[in-house]
Amino acid sequence: MDTALRIYMCVIAFILGACLGSFLECAADRYVSRQSVFRGRSHCTACGHVLGVLDLIPIFGWIFLRGKCRYCGKRIPASCLVTELIGGAAYLVIVLWCGLSFEALIVAFMAPALMLIALIDLRTMEIPNGLTLYLIALFALSIAAHYGEALHYFLDGLIGAAAVGGGLLIVSLVMDKILGRESLGGGDVKLLFAVGLFLGLWRSLLMLITACIIGIVFGLGYKRFARRDNVAPAAATDNEKPASSDTSSSASSETANDKSVAPLESEAAETTNGEFPFGPAICIATFICMLFGSSVINMYLSLFM
C-alpha cells in the first residue's frame, strides 16, 4: 500500500474513531438519564445552552474550551476527552494492524458496541441486553462472509462462547452458593458468550485471562477511589460541578438490563458494597484479542515446537 494512502487512511480512521467516541460518551450519559438519544439538540447539561459546531469538534473542542462550557463556564468532564482519544486510537490500531480486510470491518463494527457497554457499565454496573444482542446479530451476519469455512467458523465460535460463557456461568452459580451473594452479574455472562462467538475457543480463553488481569488492576483502583470518595468526599463548588457536552445521539429503547458486577477480595468501600463493573475489562480484553490474540497464541505455541 502506498505510504501516502496509508497515512490518509490512518488520519480518517482516527477522526472517525474520535467522532464515535464523542457520540458514545453522550449516548451513555443519555442512556443513564433515560433521555432519548436521537432526539434533542446537543446542549450543555448545566446551563442547557445549545452547542455550536465548534463546541462539538472532538478532542480539539475540549482543549480549546479548556475543559469548560463556553457559555456558563461549568467544567466539562475529562472523560469526554479521554473517550474521544480512546475511540480515535482504537480505530487507528484497527487500520494499522488489519488494513483493509474483512477482519478490520468486523472489529470496526464491534468496537462501538464494546465502548458503549464499557461506558454504561462504568456508570450503572448494568449491561444492556440490546447491545449484547447486537453483537450476536453481528456474528450471525459475519458467518455468511466466510463462504466455505462458514461451518468451521460457526462451530469454533459456538465452542468458544460455550467455554467462557457457560463455564463462567457454572462458576458464578457455585460461588453464589458459597458466598451467599451474587458473584458475577448476568450481564457479564451474556457478554462473555457474545464475544466468545467471535473469538473461538483459544482466543476466548486468552481473552478471559486478559480480562481477569485487567479486572484485578481496575478493581483495585476502583476500590481505592471509592474509599477515598466515601471517607472524604470532595466539596465541589458550583463552578467545579461537571457539565458534560451533549451530542445528538443513539439508541432506541433497550430491553431489560442485567447487573454487571464482580466481587473484590477484601472489604470495599460502603458506596460500592465490594462490587465493581467487570464489563469494561471484558470489552478491552476482547478488542485486544480480536486483533492480537492469534499472534500471541502462535507465539506461545512456537515455544514448544
Secondary structure as GFF3:
##gff-version 3
##sequence-region A 1 305
A	DSSP	alpha_helix	3	32	.	.	.	ID=ss1
A	DSSP	three_ten_helix	54	56	.	.	.	ID=ss2
A	DSSP	alpha_helix	60	64	.	.	.	ID=ss3
A	DSSP	alpha_helix	78	98	.	.	.	ID=ss4
A	DSSP	alpha_helix	102	124	.	.	.	ID=ss5
A	DSSP	beta_strand	126	128	.	.	.	ID=ss6
A	DSSP	alpha_helix	129	143	.	.	.	ID=ss7
A	DSSP	three_ten_helix	144	149	.	.	.	ID=ss8
A	DSSP	alpha_helix	150	161	.	.	.	ID=ss9
A	DSSP	pi_helix	162	166	.	.	.	ID=ss10
A	DSSP	alpha_helix	167	179	.	.	.	ID=ss11
A	DSSP	alpha_helix	186	231	.	.	.	ID=ss12
A	DSSP	three_ten_helix	238	240	.	.	.	ID=ss13
A	DSSP	beta_strand	257	259	.	.	.	ID=ss14
A	DSSP	beta_strand	262	263	.	.	.	ID=ss15
A	DSSP	beta_strand	275	276	.	.	.	ID=ss16
A	DSSP	alpha_helix	279	302	.	.	.	ID=ss17
###
